Amino acid sequence: MIRPNKPIGQVSRIYETAAGARRLPKAELAALNDDVRLSDEGREIQAVRNAVSSAEDIRPVAEEIRVKVQTGTYEVSSRQIAASMLRRLGIR
């Protein structure tokens, strides 16, 4: 015995209802305007994506530093460290 599949029946009824829906003429469709508004969070995400995609690729520099660290040849002068700290504090 074949039993009807309830979810399939529900879906087919939805399609039957949609098929009977009134179709708008092209002139009326052209008059309708879609409006999309991003939330504040959406705008922030979009800004971050744009910033990341336009950022310079740092992989070659990072690879060079990684190799130097692994080989023990990576050195940073105390002047560079002090200058960086002062920049972050806004003093220099």
N, C-alpha and C positions, 0 to 999 in steps of 0.2 A: 504494500500500500504506500502510495506517495503522499507525504504530508507537506502542505504548503509551508514555505519558510516565512515566518512572520516578518522579519526585518526586510526581506525582499519585497513582500507585499506592501509594507509601509512606504518603501522607496518608490515603488511603481505608482502608488496613489499620489505621491508628491509630484512625480513627473506628469501624471495625468492632469493634475490640477494646474501645473505650470503650463502645460500645453494648451489649456483652454484659456489662459490669461490673455488679456487684450494686448496686442502689439501696437506700439506707438508708430505713427508715420515718421519718416526721416526728418521732416520739417520740425516736428515736435521734439524729436530726440536732439536735434541740433540746438534747440532753444534751452535745453536743460544744461545746467552747469554743475560740474563736480567741484567740490571744495575740500581740500585736504589741509589740515592744520596739524603741525607737529606740536607735541607737548614740550614743555621746557626741557624735560629729560631727553626727548627725542632730538631736540636742537643741540643739546650738549653732546650727545653721542655722535651726531653728524659732524659737529665741529672737531671732535677728537679724531674721527675717521679721516677727515680732510687733512688735519695736521699730521697724522701718522703717514698718510699716503704721500704727502709732499715733503716729508722729512728726508734728510740725506741718509744714505745707507751707511751704517756704521760697522757692518760686518767685517770689512777688511781691517779696520782699526782694531776691533775687538779680537779678531784672530791673531793679529800681530802681538797684542798685549798678552793673550792667552799663551802663545808660544814662549814669549819672554818669561812669563811667570813660571811656566813648567820647566824651563831650562835654568831658571834661577838668575837670569840676566836683567830682570825688570828692576829699574831703579827710578825713584822719584826724589828729587832734591827737596831739602827742607824748605828752601825758598818757595818752591811750587806749592807745597802743602800750606805754608803760612799765607801765601797770596790767595789761595783758594778759600781759606778760612776767613780772611778779611773781606773778600768779595761776598761771601755768604752772609756775613754780618752787616754788610752795607757800609763798611768803613773805607774801603778802597775801591 
